[in-house]
Amino acid sequence: MAQQDTSAGPAGGNASTDQVFQVERHGIDPIPVEERHGGAKDLFWLWFGSNLTFTYVINGALAVAFGLSFWQATAVVVVGGLSFFAISAAGLSGVRTGTATLVVSRAAFGVRGNWPAGMLNWVVSIGYTIVNTVVGVLALEAFFADLGWASKDAGRALALLITLALTFAVALWGHATVQFAERWIAYVLAAGFAVLLVFLLPGAETGTTPAAAPGASGWSLAFVVMLAGPFSYVPMPADYTRYLPSTTSLRSLTWYGALGGFVSSVALGVAGVAATTQTDMTDAVAGTEALLPGWFQPLFLALVLGGSVTNSIVTLYSSSLNLQVLGVPWSRSQAILISAAVTAAGSLYALFLTDFTSSLLSFLSLLIIVFAPWGGVFLADMLMRRCRYDAPALHAGRDGAYWYRSGHHPAGMAALLAGMVFAALTCDSELWTGPLVAPLGGADLTLLGSLVSGGVYWALARRTVVPHTTPG
């Protein structure tokens, strides 16, 4: 069954196939050398724009809620931002292979072994897209209510239609339009959030000492919250670097992408920390809005909507590539219809039938038990291979080098299982508390599952996993 990905979408014949406001023709099929274009600077705007989301304000507020002081919470926010250096560096796999991250990960897990994590990643992508959509809709609904434009249900329905249309249109057009939209929306959002910082930072109570030390539980939960966002991008970076010229250097793509994600996530995380020292942030949108002058409040709601859309665009686009990895025999632009339909249905359910957003967030946070170890194996494999893969073999199915044993890579699967066991034992979430949490003083060490899985993978595969060399 050679060349199993031929249904991924037609290949174009020149660089003009990846144009703004034209439907992208490529999916997970390798991007030919002659169609590569752009530069590492594009990654700054991609990661900067997609992380200008109100979620980081909420995360910063949670760090203080866990018992950390202003400066302690700020330190955690900065460490979380630094993790974008690893995320951005992982994009080198896209430059080297011309394909998506979840295709490259076949090298670590095998073609079939890669499937379960691919399915869960699609669930996570859609889940976060629903959450972001709901947040954006509620902000736009509040804006309509302030203007007296529509009743609650009518305003909510109109807000949902607008939010979904903005997200779906950009993601449907594809790679070039995603990068274009992220850049130009980022200009507007950056200006707006800069004004927000001006209102929030001066009033921050930086000298306030918590009533009690945060302890292991407070510190670990704060780190989990701040690192979970960046870590959720591990299955995506190659999706946005696969069009870059093969001569793009690791240094340039790492620095540009990392700085983009770092600046936006840290700025908004600190805004959340500052706001929490001044008001009740149980409802983060309402709490932040209460600290703002009346004239800026409608603009603030627009910022919440814009940030939700920029983040949803990235996750929805990657979800369409994800479906092709899972074997959906449609082009990327056709596959995205599935993701868009599920997103619309989930958003409708959340907004009109029941409030399941908190339950969905709890479920998604629990999936870090899988994705922290998955990311550890993937990154370890990339380092061991020095990001040099047999690119055609990634698409060759059972005839390729990454078929291993019946489509599974034993070392990758064993390392993933070891990391998952560790993460499950040390996870502290609303849906599951591991048996080691109490003996560890309440510490949540779920993210360390990535180090466990990466270490086990190195121990098992260090003699067999080597960089691919081109014959001759």
N, C-alpha and C positions, 0 to 999 in steps of 0.2 A: 504493500500500500504506500508506495513512494509518493512524495509530494502531496501529502494530505491537505495542505493549506491552499491548494489552487483555487478553492472557492472563496478565499478571503477577499477577493475584489480584484478588478482588472488593474493591471499595471499600466502606467502612462508611459509616454515616449519621450517626455522632456520635462524640464523644470517647471513649466507653466501649469502642470497638473495640480500643483499645490498653491492655489491662489485665493486671496481674500474674497469672500462672498461667492465662491464657487464650491460645489460639493466635492470634497476630497475623494479621489478615486482609490487611494491605497488603504489597506487595512493592516493586518499583521504580516502581509507579504513583504519581503525585504525591499527597502527603498534603493533603487539602482544608484550607482555612483553619480551618473550624469544628472540625476534629479535632486541631488543634495544641494542645499542652499542655506543661507542664514548664517548667524554667528552666535558665539557663546553669550554675547550681550543680550540676545533675545530672552535668555533664561532668567535674567534678572527680573524683567517685567512679568514673566509668567509666574514665577514664585512670589514676587512682591504683590502682584495683583490678586492672586488666588488666596493669599493669606491675610488680605485686608478684610477680615471677617470678624464680626462681633463675638464669635466663639472665643477668641483669645481674651477679650474683655471678661467674659464669664469665667474662663480658666484662671485668670489673675485674681478675680474675686474669690474663687474657691480656695486658692492657695492661702489667702488670709483667713478664710472660714475654717481651714484645717488647723489654725492656731499659730501661723507664722506671722512675724512682724513685717512691717513694710519692707525693710531691707532684706530680710530673709526670703520673703516671697519674690522680691525683685531678683535676687540671686538665682532662684529656681527658674524664673521666667527667662533669664539670660542663658542658663544652661540648656533649657529647652530650645531656645533659638539656635544655639551652637550645633544642635543635632542636624540642622539643615546642611552642614558641610558633608556629612555622610550621605544624606539623601541625594544631594546634588552630584557628588562623586559617582554614585551608582548610575548616573546617566551616561557614563562612559560606555556602558554595555550597549546602549542604543547607537552610539556613534560607531562602535566597532562592528555591530551586526546589522544595523538598519532595520531592526524590528522591535516589538514591544517587550516590556519587562517580563510579562508572564509567558512569553515565548522563550526568552533567555533562561528563565528559571527551570526549563526542562533539563538543562545541563546538570542542575543540582539534584533534581528529584526524579528524572525520567519523564517521558511523555505522559504516561498514565499516572504516575505518582504525583505529577504536577496538577492533576485535574481537581482533586478535592479542595486544595487551597485556592485554586482558581474560582471554584464555585463560591466558596466563602467570601472571597474578595469581591465578587460581584454583589453578593448580599450586603456586604459592608458599604460598598460604593453607593448602592441604591438607598441603603438605610440613611447614610449621611446626607445624600441628596434630598431625601424626604424631610429630614430634620431641618436642613438649611432652607428648603422651600417653605416649610411651615413658619419658620422665623421671619423670612422675608414677607410672607403673606400677612402675618399679624402686624408687622410694621406698616405695610402699605394700607392695611385695613384701618389702622389707627389714624393714618394720614387722611384717608377718606372721611373718617368720622369727624376729625377736627374741622374739615371743610364743609361738613354737613351734606356730602354728595349722595350718600346712599344709606339704606338701612343696613343693619349688621350683616344679615345673611347675603344680601345683594352685594354689599361692599366686599365681603370676604370672597364671594364667588368671582367678582371682577378682579380682585387682587390676585387670586390663585391663577386665573387665566393669564394675566399680564406676566406674573413671575415665571410660569411654566413656558410661556411663549418666548420670553427673553433667553431663558436657559436653553431650551430645545433648539431654537433657531441657530444659535452660535455653535452648539455642539454638533448639530447636524451638518453644517457647512464643513466643519473639520479643522484640521491642524492649523492652517494659515489663519483662519478666521478666529480661532481660539486665541492664538498669540496676539493678533491684532486687537481683539476685544479686551483681553487682559491688560494690554498696555494702555489703551485709551481710557478704559474705566478706572484704571489705577491712578491716572493723573487726577481725575476728579475726586476719587475716594481719598487719595493721599492728602489733598488740600483740605478736605472736610475733616478727616480724622486729626490732622494737625491742629485745627481750630478746637476740636474736642479736647485734645491734650492741654491746650492753653487754659481751658476752663477747669479741667480736673486736677492737674498736677499742683498748682499753687496752694490748693486747700488741703493737700494730703497731710495726714498726721504722721510724719516720719519718725517721730520720737516715741510713739505709743508702744508700750511694752505689753505683750499678751499676759493675761491673768495667770496662765500656766504655760510652761515650756511645751512646744508642740510634740516632743517625743518622737520615737521611731515611726509611729503611725502617721502623725501629721506630716512629717518630712516625706515619707515614702508616697503617701497619697498625693501630695502636691507634685512630686516628680512624675508620678504616673499620669496625672491630669495634663501636665505641661508637655510631656514627651509623647503621649499617645497621639496627639494631633500630627506632629511631624512624622512619627513612625508609621502612621496610616498611609503615608505617601510612598513607602518602600516599594510596593508593587507597581509604581507608576513612572518613575523618572525617565526610563528609556522611551516611553510613549512620546515624550516631547523633545528628545534629542536624536531620534532616528533619522530625521531629515538633515541633520548637521553634516557638513563635509567630514570625511574620514580623517582629515588632518587636524580637526579640532583637538586642542590639547586638554589633558586632564586638569591642569592647573586653571586654565581659563574657564572651563565649564563649571568647575567646582566653586571657584570664587564668585562668579557672577550669580549662579543659582543660589548659593548659600547666603550671600549678602541680601538678595531679594527676600528670601524667606525669613532671615534673621531680623532685618529692619522692621518689617511689618508685624511679625508675631511678637517681637519684644516690645515695640511701641504700644501695641494694643493691650498686651499682657500687663504692662506697667500701668496703663490707664485703668484697667480693672482693679489692680492692687490699690491705686490711689483712691478710686471711687469708694472702695469697701471701707476705707478708714474714715469716710465722711458720712455714709448713709447705709441704710439696709439694702443689700443687694440680693435678697431672696428672689425677687423678680428683677433680673439684671437690667432689662430694658427700661422698666419703670423707675428703678433706682437711679440709673444714670441720667435719665431724662429729668429727674427732679433736681439735679445739680446744674442744669443748663438754663440759660435765659430763655424766655418764651419765644423770642424770634428765631432761636436756633433749633428749637425742638422739632419742627417739621423737617429741617435739613438733617437732623440726627436720625430721624426715622428713614429718610432716604438713604443715609449711609448704611443703616442696618440692612435695608433691602439690597443695595448694591453689593455689599460684602457677601450676602447670601448667594446672590446670582454668580459672582465671580468664582466662588468656591464650587458651586454646583456645576458650573460649566466644565471645570476640570474633571470632576468625578464622573459626570455623565459621559463625557467624551471617552475617558478610559474604560468605562463600563462597556462601551460598544466593542472596543478591541478585546476586552475580557470575554465577551460572548463568542467571538470568533475563536479564541483559544479553547473555549469549551466545546467547539465543534459546530456551532450554529452555521449552517451552510448559506449564509447571506453575506452581502457586502457590508462594510462598516456602517454606511449610511442607512441600510435597511435594518441592521441589527440594533441600531440605536432606538428604533421604534419600540422594541420590546422594553428597553430600559425606561424610555419616556412614559410608556403606558403604565408600567408598574409604579413609577414615581408619581404619576397623576393619581392612580388609584389609592396609593398609600397616603398621599397628601389629603385627598378627599376624605378618607376614613378618619384621619387625625383631626381634621378641621370641622367636620360636620357630624360625624357619628359618635366618636368617643375620643377622649384625650389619652392617646397611647404613646405620646412623645417620650415621656419619662421612662416608660417600660422599654421602648425601642432603644433609648440611649443606654439603659442598663444592659440590654442584650448585646448591643454593639461593643460596649466596654468589656464585656465578658469575652468577646472574640479575640481580645489581645492575648489570651492564653494560646491561641493558634498563631497569630501573626507576629508576635515577638519572636518565638522560636523559628518561624518560617523566614523572617527577615535575617535572623542570625545565620541560618544555613545558606541563604542566598548570598549574603555579603561575604561570608567565609569562602564560598565557592568562587565568587568573583575575584577575591584577593588571591586565592591559590592558583587560579588560572591567569592571573594578571590581566583579566578582562579580555583574554584572547580565546575566542570560541571558534568552532567549526560551524560557521553561520549556515551553510546549506543543510547540515545535519540537524539543526534545530527544527527544520520543517520536513524532514525525510521520514518521519514515523519509524516503523520497525526496521527500515533499511538504513537508518542513521546511527551514528556513534552514541546517541543519547537514549537509545532504547533500553540498554542495560539488560536486566532480567525481566522479561515479560512486561516491559515498559516502566519498570520501577528501578530506581537507583538505591540499593540496599543501604549504603552509607548515609545518603540524604534522608531516607525514611526513618532510619534508626535515630539519627541525630534530631530530627524533628520530633519524634516521639519522646526522647529524653528531655528536650526543652519543654514540651507541653506538660509532661508530668511535673517537672519542677515548677512551672508557672501555675499549674492547677493547685499544687500544694501550698503555694505562697500568695495566692490571689485573695484580695479582700474587696468584694463587690457586693451590691445589693442582692444579686442572684446567687452568689456562691462565695463562701469563705473557706479557704483551704485550711487543713488541720495544722499547718505549721505557722499560721498567722499569729495565734495566741502565744506560742512559745517564743516567737520572735519579737514580742512586745507590741504586736499590732501592726508590724511593718508589712507592707505590700511589696513583694519583690518580683512581681510578675514580669517586669521588663527585663530582669536579669535572665529570664528564660532564653533570651537571644544570645547571651554570652555562653550559657550552658550548651545550647544547640550548636553554636559556632565552634566551640571547643571540642565537642564530641565529633563533629563532622571532620575537623582537622585531624583528630586522632585516628579516625577510621579511614580517611581518604587521602592522607598526605602522600602515600606512595603511588596512588593511581590517578589522582586529579592533577593534571599539569597543563600549562598553557598549550593551546593548539598552534602547531607550526604548519605553514603552507609548504607543501612539497616543492622542492626545487629552489 
